[in-house]
Structure formats: structure tokens, C-alpha cells
Amino acid sequence: MSHNRLEFVNTTYRIAGAPQEVLPYNPKRQYLFIQNQTLNRLFLSFGNKANSLDGVIIPGNWYYEPYQCPASSVNLFTQTITTVVVIEGILRR
């Protein structure tokens, strides 16, 4: 009998002025939580560079927690310095 468990990794990033991949593709990702800790808008994209024209907008002092967790890379962008907390839940066997 195998036992599966989620291991949570909590990382804080400072995003400023350029798209940044904060998490690579991971098929074992089962949970994702992204918290914008400043008043600036944060732009989120999965699988490609984030920009201000498409993707998900996370308002200041808000969070994003998808119902279905994507395995693709997680990319963030903001036009000013923004502090972001990313929590990833990874399936371990």
C-alpha cells in the first residue's frame, strides 16, 4: 500500500519590471496559492511570460488560489516592486 502526501513549499519573491518564472513545469503540483502583499496589480500567466495584456490579474493585497491546479510554469509580472508569497503543494509518494 502506498502513502501519498503533499509537501508544501512557501517562497517569497520580489517582482519588479520584468516577467519572472517563479515555478517551473511540475506535473506533481497539486496545490497553488499566490498572495500579492502590496497595493500593486500583479499579472499571472501559466506556461508563458506574464504581461499586462492577458492572463490573470491579482489586485493589491489579494490572492489567487485556482480550483484546478495547473502543472505548467507559473509566471508573474508587475510594473513596480511587488512582494509575492507563493505556496506550492507537491505530491510525494
Secondary structure, DSSP 8 states (H G I E B T S, - for coil): ----EEEEEEEEEEE-SS-EEEE---TTEEEEEEEE-SSS-EEEEESS---SSSSEEE-TT-EE--SS---S-EEEE-SS-EEEEEEEEEEE-
